[in-house]
């Protein structure tokens, strides 16, 4: 299943693995237990 979501807390509660895609390229990927919020937040915006 693919989930497209900007709420990192929600994603962490339902996902096993995280990919961040920016302009069609994977810019961050990690097991959900090892995700570093500060690294992901720079790509999330509203």
PyMOL Python script that loads the backbone (N, CA, C, O; Angstrom):
from pymol import cmd

cmd.read_pdbstr("""\
ATOM      1  N   UNK A   1       0.832  -1.165   0.000  1.00  0.00           N
ATOM      2  CA  UNK A   1       0.000   0.000   0.000  1.00  0.00           C
ATOM      3  C   UNK A   1       0.885   1.240   0.000  1.00  0.00           C
ATOM      4  O   UNK A   1       1.944   1.254   0.629  1.00  0.00           O
ATOM      5  N   UNK A   2       0.457   2.262  -0.694  1.00  0.00           N
ATOM      6  CA  UNK A   2       1.163   3.541  -0.709  1.00  0.00           C
ATOM      7  C   UNK A   2       0.286   4.562  -0.010  1.00  0.00           C
ATOM      8  O   UNK A   2      -0.909   4.665  -0.287  1.00  0.00           O
ATOM      9  N   UNK A   3       0.885   5.313   0.896  1.00  0.00           N
ATOM     10  CA  UNK A   3       0.198   6.375   1.620  1.00  0.00           C
ATOM     11  C   UNK A   3       0.915   7.680   1.335  1.00  0.00           C
ATOM     12  O   UNK A   3       2.126   7.785   1.533  1.00  0.00           O
ATOM     13  N   UNK A   4       0.175   8.670   0.874  1.00  0.00           N
ATOM     14  CA  UNK A   4       0.737   9.993   0.639  1.00  0.00           C
ATOM     15  C   UNK A   4       0.197  10.885   1.747  1.00  0.00           C
ATOM     16  O   UNK A   4      -1.006  11.131   1.825  1.00  0.00           O
ATOM     17  N   UNK A   5       1.088  11.367   2.599  1.00  0.00           N
ATOM     18  CA  UNK A   5       0.653  12.089   3.800  1.00  0.00           C
ATOM     19  C   UNK A   5       1.759  13.021   4.279  1.00  0.00           C
ATOM     20  O   UNK A   5       2.943  12.707   4.156  1.00  0.00           O
ATOM     21  N   UNK A   6       1.365  14.174   4.827  1.00  0.00           N
ATOM     22  CA  UNK A   6       2.329  15.130   5.362  1.00  0.00           C
ATOM     23  C   UNK A   6       2.398  15.098   6.883  1.00  0.00           C
ATOM     24  O   UNK A   6       3.301  15.698   7.466  1.00  0.00           O
ATOM     25  N   UNK A   7       1.480  14.422   7.528  1.00  0.00           N
ATOM     26  CA  UNK A   7       1.471  14.358   8.990  1.00  0.00           C
ATOM     27  C   UNK A   7       2.388  13.231   9.435  1.00  0.00           C
ATOM     28  O   UNK A   7       1.998  12.064   9.421  1.00  0.00           O
ATOM     29  N   UNK A   8       3.604  13.581   9.829  1.00  0.00           N
ATOM     30  CA  UNK A   8       4.624  12.587  10.154  1.00  0.00           C
ATOM     31  C   UNK A   8       4.228  11.720  11.342  1.00  0.00           C
ATOM     32  O   UNK A   8       4.516  10.523  11.350  1.00  0.00           O
ATOM     33  N   UNK A   9       3.571  12.300  12.349  1.00  0.00           N
ATOM     34  CA  UNK A   9       3.148  11.502  13.506  1.00  0.00           C
ATOM     35  C   UNK A   9       2.163  10.413  13.084  1.00  0.00           C
ATOM     36  O   UNK A   9       2.253   9.280  13.557  1.00  0.00           O
ATOM     37  N   UNK A  10       1.225  10.750  12.199  1.00  0.00           N
ATOM     38  CA  UNK A  10       0.277   9.762  11.706  1.00  0.00           C
ATOM     39  C   UNK A  10       0.995   8.682  10.904  1.00  0.00           C
ATOM     40  O   UNK A  10       0.734   7.492  11.084  1.00  0.00           O
ATOM     41  N   UNK A  11       1.892   9.093  10.027  1.00  0.00           N
ATOM     42  CA  UNK A  11       2.645   8.138   9.212  1.00  0.00           C
ATOM     43  C   UNK A  11       3.403   7.155  10.103  1.00  0.00           C
ATOM     44  O   UNK A  11       3.422   5.954   9.837  1.00  0.00           O
ATOM     45  N   UNK A  12       4.023   7.673  11.154  1.00  0.00           N
ATOM     46  CA  UNK A  12       4.783   6.808  12.058  1.00  0.00           C
ATOM     47  C   UNK A  12       3.894   5.796  12.773  1.00  0.00           C
ATOM     48  O   UNK A  12       4.368   4.736  13.181  1.00  0.00           O
ATOM     49  N   UNK A  13       2.619   6.112  12.925  1.00  0.00           N
ATOM     50  CA  UNK A  13       1.707   5.199  13.617  1.00  0.00           C
ATOM     51  C   UNK A  13       1.180   4.087  12.716  1.00  0.00           C
ATOM     52  O   UNK A  13       0.674   3.084  13.219  1.00  0.00           O
ATOM     53  N   UNK A  14       1.288   4.242  11.395  1.00  0.00           N
ATOM     54  CA  UNK A  14       0.721   3.231  10.498  1.00  0.00           C
ATOM     55  C   UNK A  14       1.723   2.590   9.539  1.00  0.00           C
ATOM     56  O   UNK A  14       1.434   1.540   8.966  1.00  0.00           O
ATOM     57  N   UNK A  15       2.885   3.195   9.356  1.00  0.00           N
ATOM     58  CA  UNK A  15       3.832   2.718   8.341  1.00  0.00           C
ATOM     59  C   UNK A  15       4.956   1.883   8.946  1.00  0.00           C
ATOM     60  O   UNK A  15       5.261   1.988  10.135  1.00  0.00           O
ATOM     61  N   UNK A  16       5.557   1.063   8.110  1.00  0.00           N
ATOM     62  CA  UNK A  16       6.739   0.298   8.483  1.00  0.00           C
ATOM     63  C   UNK A  16       8.011   0.921   7.903  1.00  0.00           C
ATOM     64  O   UNK A  16       9.099   0.765   8.458  1.00  0.00           O
ATOM     65  N   UNK A  17       7.862   1.618   6.798  1.00  0.00           N
ATOM     66  CA  UNK A  17       9.008   2.179   6.091  1.00  0.00           C
ATOM     67  C   UNK A  17       8.587   3.521   5.506  1.00  0.00           C
ATOM     68  O   UNK A  17       7.424   3.700   5.144  1.00  0.00           O
ATOM     69  N   UNK A  18       9.512   4.459   5.410  1.00  0.00           N
ATOM     70  CA  UNK A  18       9.199   5.796   4.921  1.00  0.00           C
ATOM     71  C   UNK A  18      10.090   6.160   3.744  1.00  0.00           C
ATOM     72  O   UNK A  18      11.307   5.978   3.780  1.00  0.00           O
ATOM     73  N   UNK A  19       9.461   6.672   2.713  1.00  0.00           N
ATOM     74  CA  UNK A  19      10.167   7.278   1.584  1.00  0.00           C
ATOM     75  C   UNK A  19       9.684   8.713   1.482  1.00  0.00           C
ATOM     76  O   UNK A  19       8.487   8.976   1.605  1.00  0.00           O
ATOM     77  N   UNK A  20      10.598   9.641   1.259  1.00  0.00           N
ATOM     78  CA  UNK A  20      10.238  11.017   0.938  1.00  0.00           C
ATOM     79  C   UNK A  20      10.660  11.248  -0.503  1.00  0.00           C
ATOM     80  O   UNK A  20      11.822  11.062  -0.864  1.00  0.00           O
ATOM     81  N   UNK A  21       9.699  11.655  -1.318  1.00  0.00           N
ATOM     82  CA  UNK A  21       9.960  11.892  -2.736  1.00  0.00           C
ATOM     83  C   UNK A  21       9.826  13.387  -3.005  1.00  0.00           C
ATOM     84  O   UNK A  21       8.816  13.997  -2.652  1.00  0.00           O
ATOM     85  N   UNK A  22      10.831  13.967  -3.623  1.00  0.00           N
ATOM     86  CA  UNK A  22      10.838  15.385  -3.951  1.00  0.00           C
ATOM     87  C   UNK A  22      11.133  15.537  -5.433  1.00  0.00           C
ATOM     88  O   UNK A  22      12.185  15.109  -5.908  1.00  0.00           O
ATOM     89  N   UNK A  23      10.219  16.137  -6.153  1.00  0.00           N
ATOM     90  CA  UNK A  23      10.355  16.335  -7.603  1.00  0.00           C
ATOM     91  C   UNK A  23      10.683  15.021  -8.327  1.00  0.00           C
ATOM     92  O   UNK A  23      11.502  15.004  -9.247  1.00  0.00           O
ATOM     93  N   UNK A  24      10.043  13.928  -7.909  1.00  0.00           N
ATOM     94  CA  UNK A  24      10.196  12.656  -8.588  1.00  0.00           C
ATOM     95  C   UNK A  24      11.383  11.812  -8.159  1.00  0.00           C
ATOM     96  O   UNK A  24      11.574  10.717  -8.687  1.00  0.00           O
ATOM     97  N   UNK A  25      12.177  12.286  -7.225  1.00  0.00           N
ATOM     98  CA  UNK A  25      13.343  11.535  -6.750  1.00  0.00           C
ATOM     99  C   UNK A  25      13.205  11.221  -5.266  1.00  0.00           C
ATOM    100  O   UNK A  25      12.722  12.044  -4.488  1.00  0.00           O
ATOM    101  N   UNK A  26      13.633  10.025  -4.882  1.00  0.00           N
ATOM    102  CA  UNK A  26      13.635   9.663  -3.468  1.00  0.00           C
ATOM    103  C   UNK A  26      14.785  10.407  -2.798  1.00  0.00           C
ATOM    104  O   UNK A  26      15.951  10.207  -3.138  1.00  0.00           O
ATOM    105  N   UNK A  27      14.438  11.272  -1.835  1.00  0.00           N
ATOM    106  CA  UNK A  27      15.450  12.086  -1.168  1.00  0.00           C
ATOM    107  C   UNK A  27      15.724  11.602   0.257  1.00  0.00           C
ATOM    108  O   UNK A  27      16.698  12.023   0.881  1.00  0.00           O
ATOM    109  N   UNK A  28      14.858  10.714   0.771  1.00  0.00           N
ATOM    110  CA  UNK A  28      15.048  10.163   2.114  1.00  0.00           C
ATOM    111  C   UNK A  28      14.301   8.845   2.193  1.00  0.00           C
ATOM    112  O   UNK A  28      13.188   8.721   1.683  1.00  0.00           O
ATOM    113  N   UNK A  29      14.922   7.849   2.841  1.00  0.00           N
ATOM    114  CA  UNK A  29      14.255   6.572   3.073  1.00  0.00           C
ATOM    115  C   UNK A  29      14.841   5.925   4.315  1.00  0.00           C
ATOM    116  O   UNK A  29      16.043   6.008   4.567  1.00  0.00           O
ATOM    117  N   UNK A  30      13.971   5.274   5.092  1.00  0.00           N
ATOM    118  CA  UNK A  30      14.435   4.646   6.317  1.00  0.00           C
ATOM    119  C   UNK A  30      13.311   3.795   6.904  1.00  0.00           C
ATOM    120  O   UNK A  30      12.137   3.995   6.589  1.00  0.00           O
ATOM    121  N   UNK A  31      13.687   2.837   7.768  1.00  0.00           N
ATOM    122  CA  UNK A  31      12.699   2.127   8.569  1.00  0.00           C
ATOM    123  C   UNK A  31      12.008   3.151   9.451  1.00  0.00           C
ATOM    124  O   UNK A  31      12.644   4.095   9.919  1.00  0.00           O
ATOM    125  N   UNK A  32      10.721   2.976   9.683  1.00  0.00           N
ATOM    126  CA  UNK A  32       9.968   3.964  10.442  1.00  0.00           C
ATOM    127  C   UNK A  32      10.523   4.137  11.849  1.00  0.00           C
ATOM    128  O   UNK A  32      10.430   5.228  12.412  1.00  0.00           O
ATOM    129  N   UNK A  33      11.093   3.098  12.424  1.00  0.00           N
ATOM    130  CA  UNK A  33      11.669   3.193  13.773  1.00  0.00           C
ATOM    131  C   UNK A  33      12.951   4.010  13.818  1.00  0.00           C
ATOM    132  O   UNK A  33      13.376   4.435  14.892  1.00  0.00           O
ATOM    133  N   UNK A  34      13.570   4.234  12.667  1.00  0.00           N
ATOM    134  CA  UNK A  34      14.841   4.955  12.619  1.00  0.00           C
ATOM    135  C   UNK A  34      14.723   6.327  11.951  1.00  0.00           C
ATOM    136  O   UNK A  34      15.729   6.993  11.706  1.00  0.00           O
ATOM    137  N   UNK A  35      13.490   6.743  11.659  1.00  0.00           N
ATOM    138  CA  UNK A  35      13.276   8.029  11.000  1.00  0.00           C
ATOM    139  C   UNK A  35      13.711   9.164  11.920  1.00  0.00           C
ATOM    140  O   UNK A  35      13.360   9.193  13.100  1.00  0.00           O
ATOM    141  N   UNK A  36      14.469  10.085  11.372  1.00  0.00           N
ATOM    142  CA  UNK A  36      14.899  11.277  12.104  1.00  0.00           C
ATOM    143  C   UNK A  36      14.006  12.434  11.659  1.00  0.00           C
ATOM    144  O   UNK A  36      14.100  12.915  10.530  1.00  0.00           O
ATOM    145  N   UNK A  37      13.143  12.864  12.567  1.00  0.00           N
ATOM    146  CA  UNK A  37      12.139  13.876  12.232  1.00  0.00           C
ATOM    147  C   UNK A  37      12.740  15.105  11.572  1.00  0.00           C
ATOM    148  O   UNK A  37      12.211  15.591  10.573  1.00  0.00           O
ATOM    149  N   UNK A  38      13.833  15.613  12.114  1.00  0.00           N
ATOM    150  CA  UNK A  38      14.410  16.847  11.580  1.00  0.00           C
ATOM    151  C   UNK A  38      14.860  16.684  10.124  1.00  0.00           C
ATOM    152  O   UNK A  38      14.847  17.652   9.365  1.00  0.00           O
ATOM    153  N   UNK A  39      15.251  15.489   9.736  1.00  0.00           N
ATOM    154  CA  UNK A  39      15.653  15.258   8.343  1.00  0.00           C
ATOM    155  C   UNK A  39      14.448  15.234   7.415  1.00  0.00           C
ATOM    156  O   UNK A  39      14.533  15.662   6.264  1.00  0.00           O
ATOM    157  N   UNK A  40      13.336  14.738   7.915  1.00  0.00           N
ATOM    158  CA  UNK A  40      12.109  14.649   7.101  1.00  0.00           C
ATOM    159  C   UNK A  40      11.400  15.998   7.035  1.00  0.00           C
ATOM    160  O   UNK A  40      10.892  16.369   5.978  1.00  0.00           O
ATOM    161  N   UNK A  41      11.356  16.737   8.141  1.00  0.00           N
ATOM    162  CA  UNK A  41      10.600  17.991   8.195  1.00  0.00           C
ATOM    163  C   UNK A  41      11.026  19.002   7.138  1.00  0.00           C
ATOM    164  O   UNK A  41      10.209  19.806   6.688  1.00  0.00           O
ATOM    165  N   UNK A  42      12.273  18.973   6.744  1.00  0.00           N
ATOM    166  CA  UNK A  42      12.713  19.965   5.747  1.00  0.00           C
ATOM    167  C   UNK A  42      12.046  19.751   4.392  1.00  0.00           C
ATOM    168  O   UNK A  42      12.039  20.657   3.559  1.00  0.00           O
ATOM    169  N   UNK A  43      11.481  18.553   4.160  1.00  0.00           N
ATOM    170  CA  UNK A  43      10.794  18.284   2.897  1.00  0.00           C
ATOM    171  C   UNK A  43       9.293  18.447   2.999  1.00  0.00           C
ATOM    172  O   UNK A  43       8.614  18.498   1.973  1.00  0.00           O
ATOM    173  N   UNK A  44       8.751  18.532   4.208  1.00  0.00           N
ATOM    174  CA  UNK A  44       7.301  18.648   4.379  1.00  0.00           C
ATOM    175  C   UNK A  44       6.886  20.100   4.463  1.00  0.00           C
ATOM    176  O   UNK A  44       7.464  20.877   5.224  1.00  0.00           O
ATOM    177  N   UNK A  45       5.892  20.464   3.686  1.00  0.00           N
ATOM    178  CA  UNK A  45       5.361  21.821   3.741  1.00  0.00           C
ATOM    179  C   UNK A  45       3.912  21.798   3.294  1.00  0.00           C
ATOM    180  O   UNK A  45       3.453  20.862   2.639  1.00  0.00           O
ATOM    181  N   UNK A  46       3.220  22.832   3.657  1.00  0.00           N
ATOM    182  CA  UNK A  46       1.799  22.945   3.284  1.00  0.00           C
ATOM    183  C   UNK A  46       1.670  24.020   2.259  1.00  0.00           C
ATOM    184  O   UNK A  46       0.565  24.298   1.792  1.00  0.00           O
TER     185      UNK A  46
END
""", "prot")
cmd.dss("prot")
cmd.show_as("cartoon", "prot")
cmd.util.cbc("prot")
cmd.orient("prot")
